[in-house]
Amino acid sequence: MSKLLIVESPSKAKTLKKYLGSDFEVLASYGHVRDLIPKNGAVDPENDYAMKYEVIDRNSKHVDAIAKAVRASDAIYLATDPDREGEAISWHIAEILKDKKLIKDKLIKRVVFHEITKTAVQNAIASPRDISMPLVNAQQARRALDYLVGFNLSPLLWKKIRRGLSAGRVQSPALRLIVERELEIEAFKSQEYWTIHLESKKHQHLFDARLVQLDGSKVEQFTVTNETQQAEIVGKLLLASAGKTTVSRVEKKQKNRSPAAPFTTSTLQQEAVRKLGFTTSRAMRIAQQLYEGIDVGNGTVGLITYMRTDSFSMAAEAVMQIRDYIKRNFEPDYLPKSPIMYKTKAKNAQEAHEAIRPTDITRTPQSLKNYLTPEQFRLYEMIWKRALACQMAPAKFDAVSVDLAVGSDANLFRATGQTMIFPGFIAVYMEGQDDAEEEAEAKLPHLETGEVLDVNKIFGDQHFTEPPPRYSEASLVKVLEEYGIGRPSTYASIISTLQDREYVLLDKKRFTPTDVGRVVNKFLTEHFTRYVDYGFTANLENELDDIAEGEREWVPVLDDFWQGFNKQLLEKANIDRAEITQEDIGEACPKCGKPLHSRLGRFGKFIGCSGYPECDYIRNTGSNAAASSEPVIMGHDPASDKDILLLNGPYGPYLQLGLPEGSKKKPKRVSIPKEIPLANVDLEVAMKLIALPRDLGQHPETGKKIVANIGRFGPYVNHDGKFKSIPRSDSVFDIDLPRAVELLAQAKSGPAPLKDLGKHPTEDGNIEVYAGRYGPYVQHGKLRATLPSSEAPEELTMEEALALLAAKAAKEAPAKKPAAKKKTTAAKKPAAKTATKKTTATKKPATRAKKTAVTES
């Protein structure tokens, strides 16, 4: 009996092929095989939300291969991923096969496994089921909702704000979170406050205590708000103390800290960002590799369970295996008497998968290190440690709290400390924290009530309140999950979309909204308030869960959403564009007296006269982006006694020192480097840029001067006509002479690679990553391929590098065909002409190759 197993990923197909007998053929669908047609009418609200699908072009050949294999098979097993998307892919494959009339009387079943191990796969095939239509309908409803929002709201953004923008059911509330946090930061007013401290000692052991009660009243954060006030209090307490303090209370108690639950998709992403410095998308990509299978010497095996899950639960046999490992490798105190159970806290937790864990706890990270890439090893080690720690005993601490009286019990200072007496799970794994300091573990000397100590000093410490921090990828994922917005499996794509649309910038690993992001958010929150509301979005996720559970029908859910949303679209169709993209700033134009408006232009926000075009006054807003070819006044440069202007040129925004004013001499101009966001170009930065080039001094060997400057291709140092790019790790404003000499020495020997990935698996030579004029690129021999902007050079793997090089080689290959054709035609013509044409044909590809090399380096 011939059997066909269909999975999503080709690497998973290879792994499964080794587990199944020779009567099994294993093919991959390469993800989704069908999607909605990319035009109006793909979802028809007038016809019960009928959805029109078509086979995805890039996967049509894989669909044909599956159809061909089905013809030769007696049984078809659909083994796509164990979630809603996977269920929908299985359904789409089955529908395509039915349309082709290939099923007939053949057995077609759905199989599900959450880990790719021989036992799990064989057990799944032994217990197949039918396709779950509630899960399929939940996915179809989600896809229809995303289509109805995106296909109807995005064109409105194009008309009212700018072409190329998009809105999304989950993307837009995520943008709102980032913008609202930025508005909080901008509105924040720092407040001064002081804390009063007492430093004492016992047996040369110094320790610090903080004032908690003054004259019988509790000391709050803003009890002491200025230096004069703190000086009075410190003076008063010093007099009252007479150099002594009395221990009025000692409280000792034992505290336990329990381990964190095993990883879900969300917590894995958060920890990978915090601990490993990964992006959420990279964390998911590497997790996928570990799930689908790695050759560990004795065959390919899936190392972790399915990585898209909201569940904290683990299979009973996995828990017992972990407990057995702890028993064999740790002291008895590290193993709790009974297994630790974890309850899912996340809103809208969907299908009851397992948490993310190793498929076999005895496969320690060190035992696999030689088979994993550095990134795979680091992520596997984190998953392995977290799974092991979650079944270990709590950590135990002796916590001490001491009150010290000064003068009387009306004035109390408090000192706290703790000592770890048993590490428990901390011996293996400690959960990371976001935007918080680790707990202090100050050690206090042994103190008794009534004991009198010397006062070393009493002093005040000044503080200022700080605004809430901007979101990092980890904290954004955390808050999205807390609000119940979206699904952990979609967080990485949401974050990527916000960056791709240039709604947000990730600067120093924190999100800042762009001017465009602010305007889009303002438009959506003012005119489509309900649809970017956190509660509404979360409730919609609840309804999708109800559909998946079979408790709701999907069409009424869609209809309830569409009726209100469509009405809103019709009402907002005639909004004036100016109402969205500009606002009165409450100032009069210095040229004509009319109101000044803040506007959104091509390159960001600017301030312009409402009397435009009659009045052409324009200036920057602090986001410093030119809206047109008209110059924006950044401010006055005292060194030259001229205004610094911001303009937009053919190669992007640049600064200019004054206007020509009839002189034949061109005014000084400086390009704004790509690595400096326009939002950061204020007058101070502009003055630094306009002061370029910087004379760094004389070269120690030649005696000729070295200058630092910015050119068309970015920052560089120049010495005796030789140029060397300044890497991103250095600044053109701060680079000194020794560093410039070092860079110029590298120029002689050729650039050093950013990363050496090692020897090419099938050819001579190493594969290396370099920093190029137009961004980082990967090189093998003479072949170069530019890295995508979303790919960090230091995180590039050998597999990804090979894929980029292969794509580049395939792209360049067709360019050789026309040359060969010309040569054949030319052969029929007279000899002299043939030689001429051959020469021309030979030169052109060489010129093209040269240009390509320059572009990618």
ZAMARGU-4260 file (C-alpha; in steps of 0.2 Angstrom, whole numbers, plus 5000, padded with zeros to 4 digits):
<rodrens>
0) 5000/5000/5000 | 5008/5017/4994 | 5006/5031/5007 | 5009/5050/5005 | 5013/5061/5020
5) 5011/5080/5017 | 5020/5092/5028 | 5024/5111/5027 | 5042/5112/5028 | 5055/5103/5016
10) 5067/5101/5031 | 5054/5093/5041 | 5050/5081/5026 | 5068/5075/5026 | 5067/5071/5045
15) 5051/5062/5044 | 5056/5052/5029 | 5069/5044/5040 | 5056/5039/5053 | 5044/5031/5041
20) 5045/5015/5030 | 5049/5013/5012 | 5030/5013/5008 | 5029/5031/5013 | 5032/5046/5002
25) 5035/5063/5011 | 5032/5079/5002 | 5031/5097/5008 | 5018/5111/5003 | 5031/5125/5007
30) 5018/5133/5018 | 5002/5140/5012 | 4996/5133/4995 | 4981/5145/4993 | 4977/5163/4997
35) 4963/5175/4994 | 4964/5183/4976 | 4973/5200/4978 | 4958/5211/4972 | 4941/5217/4977
40) 4928/5204/4979 | 4940/5191/4987 | 4928/5191/5002 | 4910/5194/4997 | 4899/5201/5011
45) 4884/5200/5000 | 4886/5181/4998 | 4888/5175/5016 | 4906/5181/5015 | 4911/5168/5002
50) 4930/5168/5000 | 4938/5167/4983 | 4955/5158/4983 | 4969/5155/4971 | 4985/5144/4971
55) 5000/5154/4977 | 5011/5156/4961 | 5027/5152/4970 | 5020/5136/4977 | 5011/5130/4961
60) 5025/5118/4957 | 5024/5110/4974 | 5005/5108/4973 | 5008/5100/4956 | 5021/5088/4964
65) 5008/5084/4978 | 4995/5080/4965 | 5006/5069/4955 | 5011/5059/4971 | 4992/5058/4976
70) 4988/5049/4959 | 5001/5035/4964 | 4996/5034/4982 | 4982/5024/4991 | 4982/5034/5007
75) 4985/5053/5010 | 4990/5059/5028 | 4990/5078/5030 | 5003/5082/5043 | 5004/5101/5043
80) 5008/5111/5058 | 4997/5108/5074 | 4988/5124/5074 | 4975/5134/5065 | 4986/5139/5051
85) 4992/5121/5049 | 4974/5115/5050 | 4969/5127/5036 | 4983/5122/5025 | 4978/5104/5026
90) 4960/5109/5022 | 4966/5119/5007 | 4977/5104/5000 | 4962/5093/5002 | 4950/5105/4993
95) 4963/5107/4979 | 4964/5088/4977 | 4945/5087/4977 | 4944/5100/4963 | 4956/5090/4953
100) 4945/5074/4957 | 4960/5065/4964 | 4953/5059/4980 | 4939/5048/4975 | 4939/5033/4987
105) 4956/5036/4993 | 4959/5038/5012 | 4963/5056/5017 | 4966/5059/5035 | 4974/5073/5046
110) 4988/5068/5058 | 4995/5079/5072 | 5011/5078/5082 | 5019/5091/5093 | 5037/5085/5092
115) 5046/5077/5078 | 5052/5061/5086 | 5050/5043/5079 | 5038/5038/5093 | 5027/5054/5092
120) 5026/5053/5073 | 5022/5034/5073 | 5009/5037/5086 | 5001/5051/5076 | 4999/5041/5061
125) 4992/5026/5071 | 4978/5038/5077 | 4973/5049/5062 | 4957/5060/5062 | 4947/5071/5051
130) 4951/5089/5047 | 4944/5100/5061 | 4932/5112/5052 | 4930/5123/5068 | 4949/5126/5067
135) 4948/5129/5048 | 4934/5142/5050 | 4943/5151/5064 | 4957/5153/5052 | 4946/5158/5038
140) 4937/5171/5049 | 4954/5178/5054 | 4960/5179/5036 | 4944/5187/5031 | 4944/5200/5045
145) 4962/5205/5040 | 4957/5206/5022 | 4942/5217/5025 | 4952/5229/5036 | 4967/5230/5025
150) 4959/5230/5008 | 4947/5244/5013 | 4956/5255/5026 | 4973/5255/5017 | 4967/5263/5001
155) 4959/5277/5012 | 4976/5280/5020 | 4983/5281/5003 | 4971/5295/4998 | 4971/5305/5014
160) 4989/5303/5020 | 5002/5295/5008 | 5003/5280/4996 | 5010/5264/5002 | 5003/5265/5019
165) 4993/5251/5027 | 4982/5247/5042 | 4979/5231/5050 | 4967/5223/5063 | 4981/5220/5075
170) 4995/5230/5068 | 4986/5247/5071 | 4983/5244/5090 | 5001/5239/5091 | 5006/5256/5083
175) 4994/5265/5095 | 5003/5257/5110 | 5020/5264/5104 | 5013/5281/5099 | 5004/5283/5116
180) 5020/5278/5125 | 5029/5292/5116 | 5016/5305/5120 | 5017/5300/5138 | 5036/5303/5137
185) 5034/5320/5129 | 5021/5325/5141 | 5031/5319/5156 | 5038/5333/5168 | 5052/5327/5179
190) 5050/5330/5197 | 5064/5332/5210 | 5064/5322/5226 | 5077/5317/5239 | 5079/5301/5250
195) 5088/5303/5267 | 5100/5289/5272 | 5109/5284/5287 | 5126/5275/5286 | 5131/5264/5301
200) 5142/5250/5304 | 5145/5235/5316 | 5162/5226/5316 | 5168/5236/5301 | 5153/5230/5291
205) 5146/5246/5284 | 5127/5246/5279 | 5114/5259/5273 | 5097/5262/5279 | 5084/5274/5272
210) 5072/5286/5281 | 5054/5279/5282 | 5047/5289/5296 | 5050/5307/5302 | 5042/5315/5317
215) 5030/5300/5318 | 5024/5303/5300 | 5027/5291/5285 | 5040/5297/5273 | 5033/5297/5255
220) 5042/5299/5238 | 5039/5318/5238 | 5040/5321/5256 | 5057/5329/5253 | 5058/5339/5236
225) 5072/5351/5237 | 5090/5353/5243 | 5086/5366/5256 | 5072/5355/5264 | 5084/5339/5264
230) 5098/5350/5272 | 5086/5355/5286 | 5081/5337/5289 | 5098/5330/5289 | 5104/5343/5301
235) 5090/5340/5313 | 5093/5321/5313 | 5111/5323/5315 | 5108/5334/5331 | 5095/5321/5337
240) 5107/5306/5334 | 5121/5313/5344 | 5132/5301/5334 | 5121/5285/5339 | 5107/5275/5333
245) 5097/5262/5341 | 5090/5246/5334 | 5071/5246/5337 | 5065/5232/5327 | 5073/5216/5319
250) 5062/5205/5308 | 5069/5189/5300 | 5059/5178/5289 | 5062/5165/5275 | 5057/5169/5257
255) 5054/5157/5243 | 5056/5161/5225 | 5047/5149/5213 | 5054/5145/5195 | 5046/5152/5180
260) 5034/5142/5169 | 5041/5133/5154 | 5042/5143/5138 | 5027/5148/5128 | 5029/5157/5111
265) 5028/5174/5119 | 5039/5171/5134 | 5052/5163/5122 | 5052/5178/5111 | 5054/5190/5126
270) 5068/5180/5134 | 5077/5178/5117 | 5077/5197/5115 | 5082/5200/5133 | 5095/5187/5136
275) 5102/5183/5118 | 5099/5199/5109 | 5089/5191/5095 | 5075/5199/5086 | 5058/5191/5088
280) 5058/5185/5070 | 5075/5178/5072 | 5071/5168/5088 | 5056/5160/5079 | 5066/5156/5064
285) 5079/5147/5074 | 5066/5138/5085 | 5058/5132/5069 | 5075/5124/5064 | 5076/5116/5081
290) 5059/5109/5079 | 5060/5103/5062 | 5076/5093/5065 | 5095/5093/5066 | 5107/5080/5062
295) 5115/5075/5079 | 5127/5062/5072 | 5116/5047/5073 | 5102/5054/5063 | 5091/5069/5061
300) 5079/5073/5076 | 5068/5087/5081 | 5075/5094/5097 | 5061/5104/5104 | 5042/5103/5104
305) 5031/5114/5092 | 5036/5132/5095 | 5019/5141/5092 | 5009/5138/5108 | 5001/5147/5122
310) 5001/5133/5134 | 5012/5130/5150 | 5008/5112/5151 | 5020/5098/5148 | 5016/5079/5144
315) 5017/5068/5159 | 5031/5057/5152 | 5041/5073/5149 | 5039/5079/5167 | 5044/5062/5173
320) 5059/5062/5162 | 5064/5079/5169 | 5062/5074/5187 | 5072/5058/5184 | 5086/5069/5176
325) 5086/5081/5192 | 5086/5066/5203 | 5101/5058/5195 | 5111/5075/5193 | 5107/5085/5208
330) 5106/5084/5227 | 5089/5077/5234 | 5084/5094/5240 | 5083/5101/5222 | 5069/5089/5217
335) 5051/5094/5224 | 5041/5080/5231 | 5028/5081/5217 | 5028/5088/5199 | 5025/5106/5198
340) 5009/5111/5187 | 5008/5127/5178 | 4991/5136/5173 | 4991/5146/5158 | 4988/5165/5162
345) 4987/5172/5144 | 4971/5179/5138 | 4964/5169/5123 | 4975/5154/5125 | 4971/5143/5110
350) 4974/5125/5106 | 4980/5115/5121 | 4998/5111/5114 | 5012/5108/5126 | 5024/5121/5131
355) 5040/5123/5122 | 5052/5110/5129 | 5066/5099/5123 | 5060/5082/5116 | 5073/5073/5126
360) 5080/5081/5142 | 5095/5070/5142 | 5101/5078/5126 | 5110/5092/5135 | 5116/5107/5126
365) 5134/5103/5128 | 5131/5086/5120 | 5124/5094/5105 | 5136/5109/5103 | 5146/5102/5089
370) 5130/5099/5079 | 5122/5116/5081 | 5126/5133/5075 | 5130/5146/5088 | 5113/5154/5087
375) 5104/5136/5088 | 5115/5131/5103 | 5111/5147/5113 | 5092/5146/5110 | 5092/5127/5113
380) 5102/5130/5129 | 5090/5143/5135 | 5074/5131/5131 | 5083/5116/5139 | 5088/5126/5155
385) 5070/5134/5157 | 5062/5117/5155 | 5073/5109/5168 | 5072/5123/5180 | 5053/5123/5180
390) 5053/5106/5189 | 5065/5111/5202 | 5063/5116/5220 | 5061/5135/5224 | 5076/5146/5229
395) 5076/5150/5247 | 5082/5167/5255 | 5084/5173/5273 | 5076/5191/5272 | 5080/5203/5286
400) 5072/5220/5289 | 5079/5232/5302 | 5073/5248/5309 | 5085/5260/5317 | 5079/5274/5328
405) 5087/5291/5329 | 5083/5302/5344 | 5067/5293/5347 | 5055/5280/5338 | 5047/5294/5329
410) 5062/5295/5317 | 5065/5278/5309 | 5078/5272/5296 | 5075/5255/5288 | 5088/5243/5281
415) 5083/5227/5271 | 5094/5213/5265 | 5093/5195/5260 | 5105/5180/5259 | 5102/5165/5247
420) 5103/5150/5258 | 5097/5137/5245 | 5099/5141/5226 | 5086/5128/5220 | 5081/5132/5202
425) 5092/5147/5201 | 5107/5135/5200 | 5101/5131/5182 | 5091/5146/5176 | 5085/5164/5181
430) 5072/5173/5171 | 5076/5189/5163 | 5068/5206/5168 | 5062/5220/5157 | 5064/5238/5162
435) 5067/5233/5180 | 5082/5232/5192 | 5087/5215/5199 | 5082/5213/5218 | 5096/5220/5229
440) 5105/5207/5239 | 5113/5218/5252 | 5120/5208/5267 | 5117/5215/5284 | 5127/5211/5300
445) 5119/5202/5314 | 5109/5214/5324 | 5098/5213/5340 | 5084/5224/5346 | 5090/5238/5358
450) 5108/5237/5351 | 5116/5254/5350 | 5127/5258/5334 | 5138/5272/5329 | 5131/5284/5315
455) 5144/5285/5302 | 5135/5299/5292 | 5117/5305/5288 | 5115/5312/5271 | 5103/5316/5257
460) 5102/5308/5240 | 5095/5318/5225 | 5083/5310/5212 | 5072/5315/5198 | 5057/5305/5192
465) 5059/5297/5175 | 5047/5295/5160 | 5041/5277/5156 | 5053/5268/5145 | 5050/5266/5127
470) 5045/5249/5122 | 5058/5236/5117 | 5053/5221/5107 | 5052/5211/5123 | 5041/5223/5132
475) 5030/5226/5117 | 5027/5207/5115 | 5023/5206/5134 | 5010/5220/5133 | 5002/5214/5117
480) 4999/5197/5126 | 4993/5206/5142 | 4980/5215/5132 | 4975/5199/5122 | 4980/5208/5105
485) 4984/5196/5092 | 4993/5179/5094 | 5011/5176/5100 | 5014/5167/5083 | 5010/5184/5074
490) 5020/5196/5085 | 5036/5194/5075 | 5027/5198/5059 | 5017/5213/5067 | 5034/5221/5073
495) 5042/5218/5056 | 5027/5226/5047 | 5028/5242/5058 | 5046/5244/5054 | 5044/5240/5035
500) 5030/5253/5033 | 5042/5265/5042 | 5029/5268/5056 | 5042/5265/5069 | 5061/5265/5071
505) 5071/5253/5082 | 5084/5264/5090 | 5095/5257/5103 | 5083/5242/5104 | 5068/5254/5108
510) 5054/5258/5097 | 5051/5277/5092 | 5036/5281/5081 | 5040/5291/5065 | 5030/5306/5060
515) 5021/5295/5047 | 5017/5283/5061 | 5010/5297/5072 | 4999/5304/5058 | 4992/5287/5054
520) 4989/5283/5072 | 4980/5300/5075 | 4969/5297/5060 | 4964/5279/5065 | 4961/5284/5084
525) 4951/5299/5079 | 4941/5292/5065 | 4941/5273/5068 | 4942/5273/5087 | 4933/5256/5090
530) 4944/5247/5078 | 4960/5252/5087 | 4953/5250/5104 | 4963/5237/5114 | 4947/5229/5122
535) 4938/5228/5105 | 4953/5219/5097 | 4955/5207/5112 | 4936/5203/5111 | 4938/5199/5093
540) 4952/5186/5097 | 4940/5179/5110 | 4926/5177/5097 | 4939/5168/5085 | 4943/5156/5099
545) 4925/5153/5101 | 4924/5148/5083 | 4939/5137/5085 | 4930/5128/5099 | 4914/5126/5089
550) 4904/5137/5101 | 4901/5151/5087 | 4898/5151/5069 | 4911/5161/5059 | 4899/5170/5047
555) 4889/5180/5060 | 4905/5185/5068 | 4911/5192/5052 | 4894/5201/5048 | 4894/5209/5065
560) 4911/5216/5062 | 4908/5221/5044 | 4892/5230/5046 | 4899/5243/5058 | 4916/5244/5050
565) 4908/5247/5032 | 4897/5261/5039 | 4912/5269/5047 | 4921/5268/5030 | 4907/5277/5021
570) 4906/5291/5034 | 4924/5294/5033 | 4927/5294/5014 | 4925/5313/5012 | 4937/5318/5026
575) 4948/5333/5021 | 4966/5327/5019 | 4972/5343/5027 | 4962/5339/5043 | 4973/5323/5044
580) 4990/5329/5039 | 4991/5346/5047 | 4986/5356/5063 | 4987/5374/5069 | 5001/5376/5081
585) 4995/5393/5087 | 5009/5404/5080 | 5008/5417/5066 | 5019/5417/5051 | 5033/5429/5053
590) 5032/5434/5034 | 5013/5437/5031 | 5005/5435/5048 | 4993/5420/5044 | 4992/5405/5055
595) 5007/5392/5054 | 5002/5374/5052 | 5012/5358/5057 | 5011/5347/5041 | 5016/5330/5035
600) 5027/5331/5020 | 5036/5318/5010 | 5051/5317/5022 | 5042/5320/5038 | 5034/5334/5048
605) 5037/5352/5045 | 5030/5369/5049 | 5023/5380/5035 | 5012/5395/5032 | 4993/5392/5029
610) 4994/5405/5016 | 5005/5393/5004 | 5008/5395/4989 | 5006/5414/4990 | 5017/5414/5006
615) 5031/5401/5005 | 5038/5402/5023 | 5044/5385/5030 | 5054/5379/5044 | 5058/5363/5053
620) 5048/5356/5068 | 5062/5347/5077 | 5059/5331/5067 | 5069/5340/5054 | 5063/5333/5038
625) 5061/5343/5022 | 5044/5343/5015 | 5048/5349/4998 | 5063/5357/4988 | 5060/5373/4998
630) 5074/5375/5011 | 5070/5373/5030 | 5079/5384/5042 | 5088/5374/5055 | 5095/5388/5064
635) 5110/5401/5064 | 5128/5396/5063 | 5138/5408/5073 | 5155/5403/5066 | 5150/5408/5048
640) 5136/5420/5053 | 5124/5411/5041 | 5108/5400/5042 | 5110/5382/5041 | 5097/5375/5029
645) 5089/5358/5026 | 5085/5353/5009 | 5081/5338/4999 | 5092/5333/4985 | 5093/5318/4972
650) 5103/5308/4985 | 5092/5312/5000 | 5092/5326/5013 | 5107/5337/5015 | 5112/5353/5024
655) 5118/5369/5016 | 5126/5384/5024 | 5116/5399/5018 | 5109/5403/5001 | 5120/5408/4986
660) 5114/5426/4987 | 5120/5430/4969 | 5137/5424/4972 | 5145/5412/4959 | 5153/5402/4973
665) 5142/5387/4978 | 5137/5387/4996 | 5144/5373/5007 | 5134/5357/5007 | 5135/5341/5018
670) 5125/5325/5016 | 5115/5318/5031 | 5122/5300/5034 | 5109/5286/5033 | 5114/5280/5050
675) 5108/5297/5058 | 5089/5297/5058 | 5081/5314/5052 | 5072/5315/5068 | 5089/5316/5077
680) 5095/5331/5066 | 5093/5346/5077 | 5104/5362/5077 | 5118/5354/5087 | 5120/5340/5075
685) 5118/5351/5060 | 5132/5362/5066 | 5143/5347/5068 | 5139/5341/5051 | 5142/5358/5043
690) 5159/5359/5052 | 5165/5344/5042 | 5178/5340/5036 | 5187/5338/5052 | 5206/5339/5051
695) 5212/5324/5062 | 5231/5329/5061 | 5246/5322/5051 | 5249/5304/5047 | 5264/5297/5058
700) 5272/5289/5042 | 5269/5302/5028 | 5267/5318/5038 | 5252/5322/5027 | 5235/5327/5035
705) 5221/5315/5037 | 5203/5322/5037 | 5186/5314/5042 | 5171/5319/5031 | 5155/5312/5024
710) 5152/5309/5005 | 5139/5302/4994 | 5142/5285/5001 | 5144/5289/5019 | 5157/5294/5032
715) 5175/5291/5027 | 5193/5296/5031 | 5205/5303/5018 | 5224/5303/5017 | 5234/5307/5002
720) 5220/5304/4990 | 5216/5287/4998 | 5198/5284/5006 | 5192/5272/5019 | 5174/5271/5025
725) 5171/5274/5043 | 5162/5259/5050 | 5145/5261/5060 | 5154/5257/5076 | 5163/5274/5075
730) 5157/5291/5073 | 5163/5304/5060 | 5162/5317/5074 | 5172/5308/5087 | 5185/5298/5077
735) 5203/5302/5082 | 5220/5301/5073 | 5225/5284/5080 | 5209/5276/5074 | 5210/5284/5057
740) 5227/5278/5055 | 5221/5260/5059 | 5207/5261/5047 | 5219/5267/5033 | 5230/5252/5037
745) 5216/5241/5034 | 5212/5249/5017 | 5230/5243/5011 | 5227/5225/5016 | 5209/5225/5011
750) 5194/5226/5023 | 5192/5214/5037 | 5177/5203/5037 | 5163/5206/5050 | 5160/5188/5051
755) 5169/5172/5044 | 5156/5159/5042 | 5169/5145/5037 | 5173/5135/5022 | 5160/5133/5009
760) 5152/5115/5011 | 5155/5110/4993 | 5167/5122/4985 | 5184/5130/4989 | 5186/5146/4999
765) 5177/5153/5014 | 5161/5162/5015 | 5163/5179/5024 | 5152/5194/5028 | 5158/5212/5024
770) 5153/5229/5028 | 5150/5238/5011 | 5147/5255/5005 | 5128/5251/5002 | 5127/5240/5017
775) 5133/5223/5023 | 5135/5209/5010 | 5140/5190/5010 | 5154/5185/4998 | 5161/5168/4991
780) 5175/5170/4979 | 5169/5184/4967 | 5151/5181/4970 | 5143/5194/4982 | 5125/5195/4988
785) 5118/5210/4998 | 5110/5206/5015 | 5092/5211/5017 | 5090/5226/5028 | 5081/5215/5041
790) 5096/5203/5043 | 5109/5208/5056 | 5127/5203/5049 | 5133/5196/5065 | 5117/5184/5066
795) 5119/5177/5048 | 5120/5158/5047 | 5129/5148/5034 | 5112/5141/5028 | 5105/5159/5025
800) 5122/5164/5017 | 5121/5150/5005 | 5103/5154/5001 | 5107/5172/4997 | 5122/5167/4986
805) 5112/5154/4977 | 5098/5167/4973 | 5111/5180/4967 | 5120/5167/4956 | 5103/5162/4949
810) 5099/5180/4946 | 5115/5183/4936 | 5114/5168/4926 | 5101/5174/4913 | 5112/5189/4909
815) 5124/5178/4900 | 5111/5171/4887 | 5109/5186/4876 | 5127/5188/4874 | 5128/5170/4868
820) 5114/5173/4856 | 5122/5188/4848 | 5138/5178/4846 | 5129/5165/4836 | 5121/5178/4825
825) 5137/5188/4822 | 5145/5172/4816 | 5135/5173/4799 | 5142/5191/4796 | 5159/5197/4788
830) 5174/5193/4799 | 5178/5211/4803 | 5160/5215/4809 | 5160/5199/4819 | 5176/5204/4828
835) 5169/5221/4832 | 5152/5214/4839 | 5161/5201/4849 | 5172/5215/4857 | 5156/5225/4862
840) 5147/5210/4868 | 5161/5205/4879 | 5163/5223/4886 | 5145/5226/4891 | 5143/5211/4903
845) 5160/5216/4911 | 5154/5234/4914 | 5138/5227/4922 | 5147/5215/4933 | 5158/5230/4939
850) 5143/5241/4943 | 5135/5226/4952 | 5151/5223/4963 | 5152/5242/4967 | 5133/5242/4972
855) 5135/5227/4984 | 5151/5232/4992
</rodrens>
